[in-house]
Amino acid sequence: MHGHGEVHGHGGHDEADEALLAEVLDLDAEVLHSYLAEVTGLLADLTADAPPRRILDLGSGTGTGTLALLQQFKGAEATAVDLSAEMLRRVTAKVGAAGVAEDRVRTVRADLDADWPQGLGPVDLVWASASLHHMADPDRALAELLATLRPGGLLAVAEMDASPFPRFLSEELEAALGRPGLEERLYAAVAGQHAEAVPHLGADWGARLTAAGFAVETERRFDIRLSAPLPAATGRYAQATLRRLRDRLADVLGAEDSAALAAFLDEEGPQNVLRRDDLTVVTSRTLWVGRKP
Ligand SMILES: C[S@@+](CC[C@H](N)C(=O)[O-])C[C@H]1O[C@@H](n2cnc3c(N)ncnc32)[C@H](O)[C@@H]1O
């Protein structure tokens, strides 16, 4: 299983979790649309002299980054690389609806922890969003990316901090529902799993890019705090994210927290997140942009 809050491992692949992750990735892009637009705009500013023509999306997931970049850079084509054939199927399925010509997108299925795929470079821009922390050896991946870029090309790394799930429940809401500190407890429990499963989550990617030989030109943290009126997809985003947490934490949550979570997720019940207008979305992303000398 892979993803935000993901249990890493190439065995025991769980299709239901992957479908839920794919849903979360699409909703991420929809709810955090302003962030993604700001990042692609920033990359356009950085490449104004020579807009990228060849883009590599590393660990593309459902391709939200691939498509946002191809919409931004009209003269570019992109290669989306992912371990999951199902994720890549979703990339291909979305291309037409995004108004992007099919021949601008190529997909490559590869396990980037194994032999690095041939024929990916040279590229002008690499986009690695929430993917490097999955790698068993991200420093090796960075060395491969340096070799895959043309001189002067850019690597954009977008990562979450060590607590990657958004906060949906305000203190007031948790108190009103009689479960103060509920999300804090969920995230503390999941942090224990992450420390073992995805130890590179929350790393100092700027330092690692520098050590790999990149000249880091930009480090920018995006503190995202959305409150009412929220994007329409927020309820579904909360529902899918909290479902993933519930599945993951089934064995470690106390009975009262489990019951509160179940009430939030019960689509027939009065507390269901899909019907709430008092959710928040509090999360952060950090973008590092490194240039190949
Ligand atoms: C959290 S998702 C991020 C997806 C996308 N970049 C985004 O920001 O929406 C991480 C992706 O990395 C992929 N991934 C994880 N380990 C990988 C590996 N060893 N090789 C290739 N892809 C991998 C997963 O399949 C998943 O699609």
Ligand as a Chemical Component Dictionary entry (heavy atoms), coordinates in Angstrom:
data_LIG
# 
_chem_comp.id                   LIG 
_chem_comp.type                 NON-POLYMER 
_chem_comp.pdbx_formal_charge   0 
_chem_comp.three_letter_code    LIG 
# 
loop_
_chem_comp_atom.comp_id 
_chem_comp_atom.atom_id 
_chem_comp_atom.alt_atom_id 
_chem_comp_atom.type_symbol 
_chem_comp_atom.charge 
_chem_comp_atom.model_Cartn_x 
_chem_comp_atom.model_Cartn_y 
_chem_comp_atom.model_Cartn_z 
_chem_comp_atom.pdbx_ordinal 
LIG C1  C1  C 0  1.248  9.770  -2.338 1  
LIG S1  S1  S 1  1.218  9.224  -3.979 2  
LIG C2  C2  C 0  1.542  10.757 -4.825 3  
LIG C3  C3  C 0  0.998  10.771 -6.205 4  
LIG C4  C4  C 0  1.130  12.076 -6.970 5  
LIG N1  N1  N 0  2.515  12.422 -7.210 6  
LIG C5  C5  C 0  0.406  13.195 -6.276 7  
LIG O1  O1  O 0  1.034  14.086 -5.725 8  
LIG O2  O2  O -1 -0.851 13.185 -6.325 9  
LIG C6  C6  C 0  2.730  8.335  -4.196 10 
LIG C7  C7  C 0  2.827  7.575  -5.509 11 
LIG O3  O3  O 0  4.143  7.012  -5.596 12 
LIG C8  C8  C 0  4.040  5.728  -6.148 13 
LIG N2  N2  N 0  5.189  4.922  -5.699 14 
LIG C9  C9  C 0  5.465  4.528  -4.440 15 
LIG N3  N3  N 0  6.580  3.766  -4.401 16 
LIG C10 C10 C 0  7.024  3.691  -5.684 17 
LIG C11 C11 C 0  8.112  3.033  -6.309 18 
LIG N4  N4  N 0  8.974  2.297  -5.604 19 
LIG N5  N5  N 0  8.260  3.159  -7.640 20 
LIG C12 C12 C 0  7.394  3.900  -8.369 21 
LIG N6  N6  N 0  6.337  4.558  -7.835 22 
LIG C13 C13 C 0  6.151  4.438  -6.509 23 
LIG C14 C14 C 0  2.704  5.191  -5.613 24 
LIG O4  O4  O 0  2.204  4.139  -6.419 25 
LIG C15 C15 C 0  1.841  6.449  -5.632 26 
LIG O5  O5  O 0  1.111  6.552  -6.829 27 
# 
loop_
_chem_comp_bond.comp_id 
_chem_comp_bond.atom_id_1 
_chem_comp_bond.atom_id_2 
_chem_comp_bond.value_order 
_chem_comp_bond.pdbx_ordinal 
LIG C1  S1  SING 1  
LIG S1  C2  SING 2  
LIG S1  C6  SING 3  
LIG C2  C3  SING 4  
LIG C3  C4  SING 5  
LIG C4  N1  SING 6  
LIG C4  C5  SING 7  
LIG C5  O1  DOUB 8  
LIG C5  O2  SING 9  
LIG C6  C7  SING 10 
LIG C7  O3  SING 11 
LIG C7  C15 SING 12 
LIG O3  C8  SING 13 
LIG C8  N2  SING 14 
LIG C8  C14 SING 15 
LIG N2  C9  SING 16 
LIG N2  C13 SING 17 
LIG C9  N3  DOUB 18 
LIG N3  C10 SING 19 
LIG C10 C11 SING 20 
LIG C10 C13 DOUB 21 
LIG C11 N4  SING 22 
LIG C11 N5  DOUB 23 
LIG N5  C12 SING 24 
LIG C12 N6  DOUB 25 
LIG N6  C13 SING 26 
LIG C14 O4  SING 27 
LIG C14 C15 SING 28 
LIG C15 O5  SING 29 
# 
